[in-house]
Amino acid sequence: MADVHYLEKGDGPTVVFLHGIGVDSESFAFQLEAFARAGYHAVSWDMPGYGRSVPLTPMTFPGLAGRLQQFLDELNVPAVHVVGHSIGGMIVQQLARTAQHKLLTMVLAQTSPAFGNQGGDFQRKFVAERLQPLQEGQSMADIAAEILPSLMGEAPDERGLQLARKCMSRVPSGAYVAAVQCLVEFEGRDHLPFITVPTLVLAGENDSNAPVSMMEKMAQKIPGAEFAVISGAGHLAPMGNPDAFNHAVLDFLARQANKNDTNQAVTIN
């Protein structure tokens, strides 16, 4: 897959993990290990422009969803379970507009159905504040040291904190700029009622970027969606609270598998 670099581990049903703006494919290191042990083929991509993945110019959500669909096609499996974190969850929502048949289940983790009113003052301020440190000459490592404490929640796993610092420090600044500018363009609220695949909306109790109240409303708009909150977690729950994150997602997948087995048994009878 020349356009997309990814990490993978294990065999079984495929679970694809999509990372957030400030990290990369290795941010799901704890998930790759745990899901492989649980009998899954765990795959974590580098978003376009991250790691060794080819950049997408301009970076847009339709373009990112198209690149994701191409990636899923090249995995050569009929459909996958997908876990989208932060902007990764937005990319999954975008893909669900046109290719839900590629998705067995969705986990929307610490993400949002929209960024607000496009082109508003809040959006311009958000972009300016996020990009100002780079414009002032700071490195991504400098930015990581400054903002990670506010993203990790209460008493985060120390290994996760080190992993987050490692991943954020090596994010290409050009990709980070493109992703921040792309982020504020997302608007997916109108499509939530049309999501038909089993969905888990997963919030972090102390996540100020994707607050619990907002994510709960999001879940209520998706037919049949489940909603869960990881106690004490901030925005980077896959790293800061890996055990709780893994338990929530694996439990959801196991229950969906049991439902499918039951439905098949009923059909046969």
SESE-653005 format. One record per residue: residue number from 1; residue in one letter; x, y, z of N, C-alpha, C in turn. Coordinates in pm, whole numbers. Layout:
<pt NUM 'a' <X Y Z> <X Y Z> <X Y Z>>
...
// end
This chain:
<pt 1 'm' <85 -119 0> <0 0 0> <88 124 0>>
<pt 2 'a' <119 170 -118> <219 275 -133> <178 406 -66>>
<pt 3 'd' <49 437 -65> <5 567 -14> <-4 572 139>>
<pt 4 'v' <-29 459 202> <-58 457 346> <38 364 419>>
<pt 5 'h' <106 418 518> <188 337 608> <103 295 727>>
<pt 6 'y' <125 174 775> <45 127 888> <122 24 968>>
<pt 7 'l' <75 1 1091> <126 -104 1178> <16 -209 1192>>
<pt 8 'e' <55 -334 1210> <-45 -439 1226> <8 -548 1317>>
<pt 9 'k' <-86 -619 1379> <-48 -728 1468> <-167 -823 1482>>
<pt 10 'g' <-140 -952 1482> <-243 -1051 1509> <-319 -1098 1386>>
<pt 11 'd' <-407 -1195 1410> <-491 -1253 1307> <-634 -1260 1358>>
<pt 12 'g' <-727 -1261 1262> <-868 -1268 1298> <-945 -1155 1232>>
<pt 13 'p' <-1064 -1123 1282> <-1139 -1009 1229> <-1056 -881 1239>>
<pt 14 't' <-1063 -797 1137> <-978 -678 1131> <-1041 -561 1205>>
<pt 15 'v' <-961 -499 1292> <-999 -376 1362> <-899 -269 1319>>
<pt 16 'v' <-949 -162 1260> <-863 -53 1212> <-873 65 1307>>
<pt 17 'f' <-759 115 1352> <-751 228 1445> <-702 352 1371>>
<pt 18 'l' <-772 463 1393> <-741 591 1328> <-708 693 1435>>
<pt 19 'h' <-588 749 1431> <-537 835 1538> <-582 979 1524>>
<pt 20 'g' <-546 1058 1624> <-580 1200 1628> <-473 1288 1566>>
<pt 21 'i' <-497 1418 1573> <-411 1518 1507> <-267 1518 1559>>
<pt 22 'g' <-251 1501 1689> <-119 1524 1748> <-34 1401 1768>>
<pt 23 'v' <-75 1287 1710> <2 1165 1730> <13 1090 1596>>
<pt 24 'd' <43 959 1602> <54 881 1479> <14 738 1505>>
<pt 25 's' <46 648 1413> <-2 510 1423> <44 442 1552>>
<pt 26 'e' <162 476 1602> <213 408 1721> <136 448 1848>>
<pt 27 's' <53 551 1839> <-26 591 1957> <-121 480 2000>>
<pt 28 'f' <-147 383 1911> <-232 269 1945> <-150 145 1977>>
<pt 29 'a' <-27 162 2022> <59 48 2054> <-5 -45 2156>>
<pt 30 'f' <-67 12 2259> <-130 -73 2361> <-249 -148 2303>>
<pt 31 'q' <-320 -86 2210> <-435 -151 2149> <-390 -263 2054>>
<pt 32 'l' <-286 -241 1977> <-238 -345 1887> <-204 -472 1964>>
<pt 33 'e' <-137 -457 2076> <-101 -573 2158> <-224 -641 2215>>
<pt 34 'a' <-313 -563 2277> <-428 -620 2346> <-526 -685 2249>>
<pt 35 'f' <-551 -620 2136> <-648 -674 2041> <-593 -796 1969>>
<pt 36 'a' <-462 -800 1944> <-403 -920 1885> <-417 -1037 1982>>
<pt 37 'r' <-393 -1013 2111> <-409 -1120 2211> <-554 -1168 2218>>
<pt 38 'a' <-648 -1077 2190> <-789 -1111 2198> <-841 -1178 2071>>
<pt 39 'g' <-755 -1200 1972> <-795 -1272 1854> <-834 -1186 1736>>
<pt 40 'y' <-785 -1063 1733> <-815 -972 1622> <-689 -942 1541>>
<pt 41 'h' <-712 -905 1417> <-607 -848 1332> <-615 -698 1353>>
<pt 42 'a' <-525 -642 1432> <-528 -501 1469> <-439 -421 1376>>
<pt 43 'v' <-495 -315 1319> <-425 -233 1219> <-436 -87 1260>>
<pt 44 's' <-325 -15 1258> <-324 128 1292> <-256 204 1179>>
<pt 45 'w' <-332 294 1113> <-273 366 1000> <-205 495 1044>>
<pt 46 'd' <-116 544 959> <-69 682 968> <-156 764 874>>
<pt 47 'm' <-225 863 928> <-307 951 847> <-221 1015 737>>
<pt 48 'p' <-280 1047 621> <-201 1110 515> <-116 1227 566>>
<pt 49 'g' <13 1223 531> <107 1325 576> <179 1290 704>>
<pt 50 'y' <131 1187 775> <192 1143 900> <278 1019 874>>
<pt 51 'g' <384 1003 955> <471 889 936> <523 884 793>>
<pt 52 'r' <508 766 730> <551 753 591> <432 752 494>>
<pt 53 's' <315 795 541> <200 803 452> <209 927 362>>
<pt 54 'v' <167 910 239> <175 1018 141> <80 1131 181>>
<pt 55 'p' <124 1256 179> <35 1368 214> <-83 1380 118>>
<pt 56 'l' <-186 1445 167> <-305 1472 87> <-317 1623 75>>
<pt 57 't' <-308 1673 -48> <-308 1819 -70> <-415 1856 -171>>
<pt 58 'p' <-514 1939 -130> <-534 1987 7> <-592 1877 95>>
<pt 59 'm' <-574 1889 226> <-633 1793 318> <-778 1834 344>>
<pt 60 't' <-870 1747 304> <-1013 1768 325> <-1074 1641 380>>
<pt 61 'f' <-1190 1651 442> <-1253 1530 494> <-1299 1435 384>>
<pt 62 'p' <-1358 1483 275> <-1388 1389 167> <-1263 1321 113>>
<pt 63 'g' <-1154 1396 104> <-1029 1336 58> <-976 1232 155>>
<pt 64 'l' <-980 1262 285> <-934 1167 387> <-1019 1042 387>>
<pt 65 'a' <-1151 1057 374> <-1240 942 370> <-1213 858 246>>
<pt 66 'g' <-1185 925 133> <-1152 852 12> <-1024 772 27>>
<pt 67 'r' <-922 833 90> <-797 762 114> <-820 644 209>>
<pt 68 'l' <-906 663 310> <-937 554 402> <-1008 440 328>>
<pt 69 'q' <-1103 471 243> <-1173 366 170> <-1077 289 80>>
<pt 70 'q' <-986 361 16> <-885 294 -66> <-801 201 19>>
<pt 71 'f' <-763 247 137> <-683 166 229> <-759 41 271>>
<pt 72 'l' <-888 56 305> <-968 -59 345> <-983 -157 229>>
<pt 73 'd' <-1000 -107 109> <-1009 -195 -8> <-881 -276 -24>>
<pt 74 'e' <-767 -211 0> <-639 -278 -18> <-609 -378 93>>
<pt 75 'l' <-678 -366 207> <-662 -467 312> <-723 -600 269>>
<pt 76 'n' <-809 -593 167> <-865 -713 105> <-950 -796 202>>
<pt 77 'v' <-1031 -727 280> <-1134 -792 362> <-1266 -723 331>>
<pt 78 'p' <-1378 -796 336> <-1506 -736 297> <-1545 -614 380>>
<pt 79 'a' <-1522 -622 510> <-1559 -512 599> <-1477 -522 727>>
<pt 80 'v' <-1466 -412 799> <-1381 -406 918> <-1455 -340 1034>>
<pt 81 'h' <-1406 -367 1152> <-1440 -287 1269> <-1346 -166 1267>>
<pt 82 'v' <-1396 -48 1301> <-1309 69 1296> <-1323 150 1424>>
<pt 83 'v' <-1210 194 1476> <-1203 276 1598> <-1139 408 1560>>
<pt 84 'g' <-1218 516 1560> <-1167 647 1524> <-1157 737 1645>>
<pt 85 'h' <-1036 785 1670> <-1013 873 1785> <-994 1016 1738>>
<pt 86 's' <-1066 1111 1799> <-1052 1253 1769> <-1079 1278 1620>>
<pt 87 'i' <-985 1335 1546> <-1009 1358 1403> <-1031 1225 1330>>
<pt 88 'g' <-973 1117 1383> <-997 986 1324> <-1144 947 1329>>
<pt 89 'g' <-1213 987 1437> <-1356 962 1446> <-1435 1044 1345>>
<pt 90 'm' <-1386 1161 1312> <-1452 1242 1211> <-1435 1181 1072>>
<pt 91 'i' <-1317 1127 1046> <-1292 1063 917> <-1385 942 901>>
<pt 92 'v' <-1403 866 1008> <-1495 752 1003> <-1637 798 972>>
<pt 93 'q' <-1681 905 1039> <-1815 956 1012> <-1829 999 866>>
<pt 94 'q' <-1724 1059 812> <-1728 1101 672> <-1738 979 581>>
<pt 95 'l' <-1662 874 611> <-1668 753 531> <-1807 689 536>>
<pt 96 'a' <-1871 697 654> <-2003 636 670> <-2109 700 581>>
<pt 97 'r' <-2082 818 529> <-2177 881 438> <-2189 803 307>>
<pt 98 't' <-2081 743 263> <-2079 683 130> <-2042 536 128>>
<pt 99 'a' <-1987 483 237> <-1936 345 233> <-1958 271 364>>
<pt 100 'q' <-2079 278 419> <-2106 204 542> <-2090 54 524>>
<pt 101 'h' <-2102 7 401> <-2087 -137 375> <-1947 -186 408>>
<pt 102 'k' <-1851 -94 420> <-1714 -132 456> <-1696 -147 607>>
<pt 103 'l' <-1798 -111 684> <-1786 -105 830> <-1875 -209 897>>
<pt 104 'l' <-1816 -292 983> <-1893 -386 1065> <-1946 -316 1189>>
<pt 105 't' <-1859 -240 1253> <-1896 -160 1370> <-1811 -34 1367>>
<pt 106 'm' <-1855 67 1445> <-1777 189 1462> <-1764 220 1610>>
<pt 107 'v' <-1645 260 1650> <-1623 319 1781> <-1578 462 1757>>
<pt 108 'l' <-1656 557 1805> <-1624 699 1791> <-1573 746 1928>>
<pt 109 'a' <-1441 761 1938> <-1377 784 2067> <-1325 926 2080>>
<pt 110 'q' <-1369 995 2185> <-1322 1131 2214> <-1320 1216 2086>>
<pt 111 't' <-1435 1221 2020> <-1446 1292 1893> <-1571 1378 1894>>
<pt 112 's' <-1610 1428 1777> <-1722 1521 1769> <-1793 1503 1636>>
<pt 113 'p' <-1923 1536 1629> <-1994 1530 1501> <-1977 1657 1418>>
<pt 114 'a' <-1912 1757 1473> <-1893 1884 1402> <-1796 1970 1481>>
<pt 115 'f' <-1744 2072 1414> <-1657 2165 1484> <-1724 2299 1508>>
<pt 116 'g' <-1851 2307 1478> <-1921 2433 1497> <-1954 2497 1364>>
<pt 117 'n' <-1976 2625 1367> <-2011 2697 1245> <-1884 2730 1166>>
<pt 118 'q' <-1878 2676 1044> <-1758 2694 963> <-1730 2842 939>>
<pt 119 'g' <-1604 2879 952> <-1563 3016 924> <-1594 3115 1034>>
<pt 120 'g' <-1638 3065 1151> <-1672 3155 1260> <-1550 3206 1335>>
<pt 121 'd' <-1575 3299 1426> <-1465 3356 1504> <-1396 3250 1588>>
<pt 122 'f' <-1475 3158 1646> <-1416 3053 1730> <-1319 2968 1649>>
<pt 123 'q' <-1361 2934 1526> <-1276 2850 1442> <-1146 2921 1407>>
<pt 124 'r' <-1155 3048 1371> <-1034 3124 1338> <-942 3136 1459>>
<pt 125 'k' <-1002 3158 1575> <-921 3168 1697> <-856 3035 1731>>
<pt 126 'f' <-930 2926 1713> <-876 2793 1741> <-753 2766 1655>>
<pt 127 'v' <-766 2790 1525> <-654 2765 1433> <-535 2854 1470>>
<pt 128 'a' <-561 2981 1495> <-453 3073 1528> <-378 3030 1654>>
<pt 129 'e' <-453 2990 1757> <-391 2951 1883> <-310 2823 1868>>
<pt 130 'r' <-362 2727 1788> <-292 2599 1772> <-165 2615 1689>>
<pt 131 'l' <-167 2708 1595> <-52 2721 1505> <50 2826 1550>>
<pt 132 'q' <12 2912 1644> <102 3018 1688> <235 2966 1741>>
<pt 133 'p' <237 2858 1822> <367 2810 1871> <463 2773 1758>>
<pt 134 'l' <411 2710 1653> <498 2676 1539> <548 2802 1470>>
<pt 135 'q' <460 2900 1456> <499 3025 1391> <604 3100 1472>>
<pt 136 'e' <604 3076 1603> <702 3140 1690> <832 3061 1702>>
<pt 137 'g' <840 2952 1627> <964 2877 1623> <970 2756 1715>>
<pt 138 'q' <861 2724 1786> <863 2606 1870> <857 2480 1785>>
<pt 139 's' <911 2373 1838> <905 2244 1771> <783 2166 1818>>
<pt 140 'm' <753 2056 1751> <643 1972 1796> <675 1912 1933>>
<pt 141 'a' <803 1889 1962> <841 1840 2095> <811 1946 2201>>
<pt 142 'd' <835 2072 2169> <802 2181 2262> <652 2185 2288>>
<pt 143 'i' <574 2172 2181> <429 2176 2194> <380 2058 2276>>
<pt 144 'a' <439 1941 2254> <401 1822 2330> <421 1844 2479>>
<pt 145 'a' <536 1897 2516> <565 1920 2658> <466 2017 2720>>
<pt 146 'e' <419 2112 2639> <329 2215 2691> <186 2168 2705>>
<pt 147 'i' <135 2092 2608> <-8 2064 2608> <-47 1924 2657>>
<pt 148 'l' <47 1830 2658> <9 1693 2695> <-50 1681 2836>>
<pt 149 'p' <3 1753 2936> <-57 1738 3069> <-206 1768 3072>>
<pt 150 's' <-252 1860 2987> <-395 1894 2986> <-478 1795 2907>>
<pt 151 'l' <-413 1705 2834> <-486 1610 2749> <-493 1470 2807>>
<pt 152 'm' <-419 1444 2915> <-403 1307 2962> <-497 1266 3076>>
<pt 153 'g' <-572 1359 3134> <-665 1321 3239> <-598 1300 3373>>
<pt 154 'e' <-672 1238 3465> <-622 1216 3601> <-533 1093 3606>>
<pt 155 'a' <-419 1106 3670> <-328 993 3695> <-313 903 3574>>
<pt 156 'p' <-267 957 3461> <-253 874 3341> <-144 769 3356>>
<pt 157 'd' <-156 664 3279> <-53 561 3272> <79 627 3229>>
<pt 158 'e' <182 609 3306> <310 675 3277> <366 629 3143>>
<pt 159 'r' <347 501 3111> <393 452 2980> <318 524 2867>>
<pt 160 'g' <191 552 2891> <111 621 2791> <155 764 2773>>
<pt 161 'l' <192 829 2882> <241 967 2874> <370 972 2793>>
<pt 162 'q' <460 879 2817> <585 874 2742> <558 845 2594>>
<pt 163 'l' <462 755 2567> <429 723 2428> <370 844 2358>>
<pt 164 'a' <280 916 2426> <219 1035 2367> <325 1140 2336>>
<pt 165 'r' <419 1159 2427> <527 1256 2404> <612 1215 2283>>
<pt 166 'k' <642 1087 2274> <721 1036 2162> <649 1057 2029>>
<pt 167 'c' <522 1022 2026> <445 1032 1901> <427 1178 1858>>
<pt 168 'm' <389 1264 1951> <364 1403 1915> <492 1473 1873>>
<pt 169 's' <603 1439 1935> <729 1507 1905> <775 1485 1762>>
<pt 170 'r' <732 1376 1699> <779 1346 1564> <673 1372 1456>>
<pt 171 'v' <558 1426 1493> <457 1459 1392> <515 1567 1300>>
<pt 172 'p' <512 1548 1168> <562 1653 1077> <481 1781 1095>>
<pt 173 's' <548 1893 1109> <477 2017 1136> <382 2053 1022>>
<pt 174 'g' <420 2022 898> <332 2051 785> <202 1973 792>>
<pt 175 'a' <210 1847 832> <90 1764 845> <3 1815 959>>
<pt 176 'y' <67 1856 1068> <-8 1908 1183> <-84 2035 1143>>
<pt 177 'v' <-19 2125 1070> <-84 2248 1025> <-202 2215 935>>
<pt 178 'a' <-181 2125 839> <-288 2089 747> <-406 2027 821>>
<pt 179 'a' <-377 1943 920> <-484 1876 993> <-563 1974 1080>>
<pt 180 'v' <-494 2067 1144> <-564 2168 1224> <-656 2252 1136>>
<pt 181 'q' <-606 2292 1020> <-688 2372 929> <-805 2292 873>>
<pt 182 'c' <-785 2163 854> <-892 2076 805> <-997 2052 912>>
<pt 183 'l' <-954 2034 1035> <-1042 1999 1146> <-1162 2091 1158>>
<pt 184 'v' <-1139 2219 1144> <-1247 2316 1168> <-1351 2316 1057>>
<pt 185 'e' <-1327 2241 951> <-1424 2234 841> <-1525 2121 859>>
<pt 186 'f' <-1508 2039 962> <-1593 1920 972> <-1735 1954 1016>>
<pt 187 'e' <-1832 1895 946> <-1973 1908 982> <-2043 1776 948>>
<pt 188 'g' <-2075 1699 1050> <-2137 1569 1027> <-2268 1548 1099>>
<pt 189 'r' <-2322 1652 1160> <-2442 1634 1242> <-2562 1587 1160>>
<pt 190 'd' <-2572 1633 1036> <-2688 1596 955> <-2692 1449 922>>
<pt 191 'h' <-2577 1380 929> <-2575 1239 888> <-2588 1142 1005>>
<pt 192 'l' <-2581 1189 1127> <-2587 1097 1241> <-2709 1006 1238>>
<pt 193 'p' <-2829 1054 1206> <-2946 966 1205> <-2943 858 1098>>
<pt 194 'f' <-2849 870 1003> <-2842 774 893> <-2733 669 913>>
<pt 195 'i' <-2665 674 1028> <-2566 571 1060> <-2640 446 1103>>
<pt 196 't' <-2615 336 1035> <-2689 212 1062> <-2602 101 1121>>
<pt 197 'v' <-2470 116 1120> <-2385 11 1177> <-2380 25 1328>>
<pt 198 'p' <-2364 -86 1401> <-2353 -77 1547> <-2241 18 1587>>
<pt 199 't' <-2273 111 1678> <-2179 219 1711> <-2166 235 1861>>
<pt 200 'l' <-2042 249 1907> <-2012 286 2044> <-1954 425 2044>>
<pt 201 'v' <-2014 515 2119> <-1962 650 2138> <-1893 652 2274>>
<pt 202 'l' <-1763 676 2274> <-1681 658 2393> <-1616 790 2434>>
<pt 203 'a' <-1653 838 2552> <-1606 967 2602> <-1506 949 2716>>
<pt 204 'g' <-1426 1053 2739> <-1339 1059 2855> <-1398 1154 2958>>
<pt 205 'e' <-1404 1113 3082> <-1470 1192 3186> <-1415 1333 3195>>
<pt 206 'n' <-1283 1349 3178> <-1220 1480 3195> <-1170 1538 3062>>
<pt 207 'd' <-1236 1500 2952> <-1195 1547 2821> <-1264 1680 2791>>
<pt 208 's' <-1186 1788 2787> <-1242 1919 2757> <-1251 1944 2606>>
<pt 209 'n' <-1180 1865 2526> <-1186 1880 2380> <-1313 1819 2322>>
<pt 210 'a' <-1355 1706 2378> <-1478 1638 2337> <-1556 1607 2463>>
<pt 211 'p' <-1625 1706 2520> <-1689 1691 2651> <-1794 1580 2653>>
<pt 212 'v' <-1812 1522 2771> <-1906 1413 2789> <-2047 1452 2744>>
<pt 213 's' <-2092 1571 2782> <-2229 1613 2748> <-2249 1620 2597>>
<pt 214 'm' <-2150 1669 2526> <-2160 1677 2381> <-2163 1539 2318>>
<pt 215 'm' <-2077 1450 2367> <-2071 1316 2309> <-2197 1235 2340>>
<pt 216 'e' <-2256 1260 2456> <-2381 1190 2489> <-2492 1233 2393>>
<pt 217 'k' <-2499 1362 2363> <-2598 1410 2266> <-2572 1350 2128>>
<pt 218 'm' <-2446 1338 2094> <-2409 1276 1967> <-2461 1132 1961>>
<pt 219 'a' <-2439 1057 2068> <-2485 918 2071> <-2636 908 2057>>
<pt 220 'q' <-2707 1003 2115> <-2853 1000 2109> <-2905 1021 1967>>
<pt 221 'k' <-2824 1080 1881> <-2865 1105 1743> <-2839 987 1651>>
<pt 222 'i' <-2757 889 1697> <-2723 773 1615> <-2814 657 1655>>
<pt 223 'p' <-2895 604 1565> <-2989 498 1600> <-2920 378 1665>>
<pt 224 'g' <-2963 345 1787> <-2913 227 1855> <-2774 239 1912>>
<pt 225 'a' <-2713 356 1908> <-2575 370 1955> <-2566 350 2105>>
<pt 226 'e' <-2454 294 2147> <-2422 284 2289> <-2334 402 2328>>
<pt 227 'f' <-2342 440 2455> <-2260 551 2506> <-2192 506 2633>>
<pt 228 'a' <-2063 534 2644> <-1988 497 2764> <-1886 606 2795>>
<pt 229 'v' <-1852 616 2924> <-1756 716 2971> <-1644 645 3045>>
<pt 230 'i' <-1520 678 3011> <-1403 623 3080> <-1369 715 3197>>
<pt 231 's' <-1380 662 3315> <-1358 741 3437> <-1217 798 3442>>
<pt 232 'g' <-1208 928 3471> <-1080 994 3488> <-1004 1024 3361>>
<pt 233 'a' <-1053 977 3247> <-976 990 3122> <-986 1130 3064>>
<pt 234 'g' <-878 1173 3002> <-877 1297 2926> <-899 1268 2779>>
<pt 235 'h' <-841 1351 2693> <-865 1337 2550> <-786 1221 2489>>
<pt 236 'l' <-677 1181 2551> <-592 1078 2493> <-607 945 2567>>
<pt 237 'a' <-731 901 2581> <-760 779 2657> <-690 654 2604>>
<pt 238 'p' <-672 635 2473> <-603 513 2430> <-464 499 2489>>
<pt 239 'm' <-399 611 2520> <-266 606 2580> <-271 628 2731>>
<pt 240 'g' <-352 723 2775> <-357 756 2917> <-431 655 3001>>
<pt 241 'n' <-528 586 2941> <-611 488 3012> <-629 364 2925>>
<pt 242 'p' <-519 301 2886> <-529 193 2786> <-611 74 2831>>
<pt 243 'd' <-600 35 2957> <-674 -84 3002> <-825 -59 2997>>
<pt 244 'a' <-868 57 3045> <-1011 87 3044> <-1062 106 2902>>
<pt 245 'f' <-982 169 2819> <-1019 189 2678> <-1034 54 2609>>
<pt 246 'n' <-935 -32 2626> <-939 -163 2561> <-1058 -245 2609>>
<pt 247 'h' <-1083 -241 2738> <-1196 -318 2794> <-1328 -271 2733>>
<pt 248 'a' <-1346 -140 2723> <-1472 -86 2669> <-1493 -129 2524>>
<pt 249 'v' <-1387 -121 2444> <-1401 -153 2302> <-1413 -303 2281>>
<pt 250 'l' <-1331 -383 2349> <-1338 -528 2333> <-1471 -583 2381>>
<pt 251 'd' <-1524 -528 2489> <-1655 -571 2538> <-1764 -541 2435>>
<pt 252 'f' <-1757 -423 2376> <-1854 -385 2272> <-1846 -481 2154>>
<pt 253 'l' <-1725 -510 2107> <-1710 -600 1993> <-1757 -741 2025>>
<pt 254 'a' <-1730 -787 2147> <-1773 -921 2185> <-1925 -930 2188>>
<pt 255 'r' <-1990 -827 2239> <-2137 -829 2244> <-2197 -823 2104>>
<pt 256 'q' <-2135 -749 2014> <-2184 -746 1876> <-2166 -881 1809>>
<pt 257 'a' <-2054 -948 1836> <-2031 -1081 1779> <-2135 -1179 1831>>
<pt 258 'n' <-2168 -1170 1960> <-2269 -1259 2018> <-2406 -1235 1956>>
<pt 259 'k' <-2438 -1109 1930> <-2566 -1078 1865> <-2572 -1139 1726>>
<pt 260 'n' <-2462 -1128 1653> <-2458 -1183 1517> <-2472 -1336 1520>>
<pt 261 'd' <-2405 -1399 1618> <-2416 -1545 1629> <-2558 -1586 1659>>
<pt 262 't' <-2625 -1511 1747> <-2763 -1540 1783> <-2855 -1523 1664>>
<pt 263 'n' <-2835 -1415 1588> <-2918 -1390 1470> <-2900 -1499 1366>>
<pt 264 'q' <-2775 -1545 1349> <-2751 -1651 1253> <-2816 -1782 1296>>
<pt 265 'a' <-2814 -1807 1428> <-2876 -1929 1477> <-3027 -1925 1455>>
<pt 266 'v' <-3086 -1811 1477> <-3230 -1795 1456> <-3263 -1815 1309>>
<pt 267 't' <-3180 -1760 1221> <-3203 -1772 1077> <-3195 -1919 1035>>
<pt 268 'i' <-3098 -1990 1085> <-3082 -2131 1049> <-3200 -2212 1095>>
<pt 269 'n' <-3247 -2183 1216> <-3361 -2259 1268> <-3489 -2225 1193>>
// end
